[in-house]
């Protein structure tokens, strides 16, 4: 559908995404779709309604868009490209028993975590530079990361932003390997070598005699 913005003819977000579904590979299209949802330009219900009205059989991009919409969280879009890549990597390796944007509350606030595995009480956070580049972000991160432990969840974030010379360890594949280790140790009941983010003891340390 053509509309005008400041006098210029432009296509609407649903039409544009349907065109991109035909032109882009699956990963690039998911990144574009999640970016549009994150900016509140469209939503899963809006995209489904557009397909119901204009997605006639055989139209380029329709099958790709329907397939993606069946996989996405209908309420919470991925918050970064890195999160999209990690979700796709997990699914490609047969790990599908996760909940995206898993909510946990504490002190009247609700925090959302990238991937949760409730059966193993394990959470994976894919922390890239988009939301964790400013040192001030870590004050909020420290508060957020203490919440899972209060609900008896382990949290692993092996991908916390590191210097460029160690960037390869921040890749989605590295996260996948870390998650496999976390899930294996959770099943065995052992502690994580990564950060478990359990609340620190409030008992003061004994003073030297």
C-alpha positions as CSV (number, residue, x, y, z in Angstrom):
1,X,0.0,0.0,0.0
2,X,1.3,3.4,-0.9
3,X,1.0,6.3,1.5
4,X,2.5,9.8,1.8
5,X,4.9,10.9,4.5
6,X,5.8,14.6,4.3
7,X,4.7,14.6,0.7
8,X,6.8,11.6,-0.3
9,X,5.1,8.4,-1.5
10,X,6.2,5.5,0.7
11,X,5.1,1.9,1.2
12,X,3.6,0.8,4.6
13,X,5.6,-1.4,6.9
14,X,3.6,-4.6,6.2
15,X,3.9,-4.2,2.4
16,X,7.6,-3.4,2.8
17,X,8.2,-6.5,5.0
18,X,6.4,-8.7,2.6
19,X,8.6,-7.5,-0.2
20,X,11.7,-8.1,2.0
21,X,10.5,-11.6,2.8
22,X,10.9,-12.3,-0.9
23,X,14.2,-10.5,-1.4
24,X,16.2,-11.4,1.8
25,X,17.4,-14.7,3.2
26,X,15.6,-16.0,6.3
27,X,17.9,-14.5,8.9
28,X,18.1,-11.1,7.3
29,X,14.3,-11.0,7.0
30,X,13.8,-11.9,10.6
31,X,16.2,-9.1,11.7
32,X,14.3,-6.6,9.6
33,X,10.9,-7.9,10.9
34,X,12.0,-7.7,14.6
35,X,13.5,-4.3,14.1
36,X,10.1,-3.0,12.7
37,X,8.3,-4.6,15.7
38,X,10.7,-3.2,18.2
39,X,10.1,0.3,16.7
40,X,6.4,-0.3,17.0
41,X,5.9,0.1,13.3
42,X,3.9,-3.1,13.1
43,X,3.0,-6.2,15.1
44,X,2.4,-9.9,14.6
45,X,-1.4,-9.4,14.6
46,X,-1.0,-6.6,12.0
47,X,1.2,-8.7,9.8
48,X,-1.2,-11.6,10.0
49,X,-4.2,-9.3,9.2
50,X,-2.3,-8.0,6.1
51,X,-1.6,-11.5,4.9
52,X,-5.2,-12.5,5.4
53,X,-6.2,-9.6,3.2
54,X,-3.5,-9.4,0.6
55,X,-1.5,-12.6,0.9
56,X,-3.0,-14.5,-1.9
57,X,-1.5,-17.9,-2.8
58,X,1.6,-17.6,-5.0
59,X,2.4,-14.0,-4.1
60,X,6.2,-13.7,-3.5
61,X,7.2,-13.6,0.2
62,X,3.9,-14.8,1.6
63,X,5.1,-18.3,2.5
64,X,8.3,-16.9,4.1
65,X,6.4,-14.4,6.2
66,X,3.8,-17.0,7.4
67,X,6.7,-19.3,8.4
68,X,8.5,-16.7,10.4
69,X,5.3,-15.4,12.2
70,X,4.7,-19.0,13.4
71,X,8.1,-18.9,15.1
72,X,8.1,-15.4,16.7
73,X,7.0,-14.4,20.2
74,X,3.7,-12.6,19.3
75,X,4.1,-10.1,22.1
76,X,7.8,-9.4,22.7
77,X,10.2,-8.8,19.7
78,X,13.8,-9.6,19.9
79,X,15.7,-6.7,21.3
80,X,18.8,-7.0,19.1
81,X,20.3,-8.6,16.0
82,X,22.4,-10.7,18.3
83,X,19.3,-12.1,20.0
84,X,17.9,-13.0,16.6
85,X,21.0,-14.8,15.6
86,X,21.1,-16.7,18.9
87,X,17.5,-17.8,18.6
88,X,18.1,-19.1,15.1
89,X,21.3,-20.9,16.2
90,X,19.5,-22.7,19.1
91,X,16.6,-23.8,16.8
92,X,19.1,-25.0,14.1
93,X,20.6,-27.3,16.8
94,X,17.3,-28.7,17.9
95,X,17.1,-26.6,21.1
96,X,13.5,-25.3,21.0
97,X,12.3,-25.8,24.6
98,X,13.0,-22.1,25.6
99,X,10.7,-19.2,26.4
100,X,11.8,-15.9,24.8
101,X,11.6,-12.7,26.8
102,X,10.9,-14.6,30.0
103,X,9.5,-12.3,32.7
104,X,10.6,-12.4,36.4
105,X,9.6,-9.9,39.0
106,X,11.3,-8.4,42.0
107,X,10.6,-5.4,44.2
108,X,7.6,-4.3,42.0
109,X,9.6,-4.4,38.8
110,X,9.4,-6.9,35.9
111,X,12.6,-7.9,34.1
112,X,12.7,-9.8,30.8
113,X,15.4,-12.3,30.0
114,X,16.4,-13.4,26.5
115,X,15.9,-17.2,26.8
116,X,14.6,-19.2,29.7
117,X,14.5,-23.0,30.1
118,X,11.9,-23.4,32.9
119,X,12.3,-27.2,33.2
120,X,16.0,-26.8,34.0
121,X,15.5,-23.4,35.7
122,X,18.2,-21.9,33.5
123,X,18.3,-18.5,31.8
124,X,20.6,-17.4,29.0
125,X,21.3,-13.8,28.4
126,X,22.9,-12.7,25.1
127,X,24.6,-9.5,26.0
128,X,26.0,-7.6,23.1
129,X,27.1,-4.0,22.7
130,X,23.7,-2.7,21.7
131,X,22.4,-2.5,25.3
132,X,25.6,-3.0,27.3
133,X,28.1,-0.6,25.8
134,X,27.8,2.2,28.4
135,X,29.5,1.5,31.7
136,X,26.3,2.9,33.4
137,X,24.4,0.0,31.9
138,X,26.1,-2.4,34.3
139,X,24.5,-0.9,37.4
140,X,21.1,-1.9,35.9
141,X,22.5,-5.2,34.7
142,X,23.8,-6.1,38.2
143,X,20.3,-5.5,39.6
144,X,18.6,-7.4,36.8
145,X,21.0,-10.4,37.0
146,X,20.4,-10.8,40.7
147,X,16.7,-11.5,40.1
148,X,16.9,-15.1,38.7
149,X,18.8,-16.3,41.7
150,X,16.0,-15.1,44.0
151,X,13.6,-17.3,42.0
152,X,16.1,-20.3,42.1
153,X,17.1,-19.9,38.5
154,X,20.7,-20.1,37.2
155,X,21.7,-17.4,34.8
156,X,24.5,-17.6,32.3
157,X,25.9,-14.8,30.3
158,X,29.1,-16.0,28.8
159,X,28.8,-13.4,26.1
160,X,29.2,-10.2,28.1
161,X,30.9,-7.6,26.0
162,X,34.7,-8.1,25.9
163,X,37.6,-6.3,24.1
164,X,37.7,-6.6,20.4
165,X,40.6,-9.1,20.5
166,X,38.3,-11.6,22.2
167,X,35.3,-10.8,20.0
168,X,35.1,-14.4,18.6
169,X,34.1,-15.6,22.1
170,X,31.0,-13.3,21.8
171,X,29.7,-15.1,18.8
172,X,26.3,-16.9,18.8
173,X,28.1,-20.2,18.4
174,X,30.1,-19.5,21.5
175,X,26.8,-18.8,23.3
176,X,25.4,-22.1,22.1
177,X,28.4,-24.0,23.4
178,X,28.0,-22.2,26.8
179,X,24.3,-23.0,26.9
180,X,25.0,-26.7,26.3
181,X,27.4,-26.7,29.2
182,X,24.8,-24.9,31.4
183,X,22.0,-27.3,30.6
184,X,24.2,-30.4,31.2
185,X,25.4,-29.1,34.5
186,X,21.8,-28.0,35.5
187,X,20.6,-31.6,34.8
188,X,23.5,-32.9,37.0
189,X,22.7,-30.4,39.7
190,X,26.2,-28.9,39.8
191,X,27.0,-25.2,40.0
192,X,27.8,-23.2,36.9
193,X,31.4,-22.1,36.1
194,X,29.7,-19.0,34.7
195,X,28.0,-16.4,36.8
196,X,25.0,-18.0,38.7
197,X,23.9,-14.6,39.9
198,X,22.5,-15.8,43.2
199,X,21.9,-13.1,45.8
200,X,25.0,-12.5,48.0
201,X,24.8,-13.5,51.6
202,X,23.8,-10.6,53.9
203,X,25.9,-12.0,56.8
204,X,28.8,-9.6,57.4
205,X,32.3,-11.0,57.2
206,X,33.9,-11.7,60.5
207,X,36.5,-9.1,61.5
208,X,40.1,-10.3,62.1
209,X,40.9,-11.0,65.7
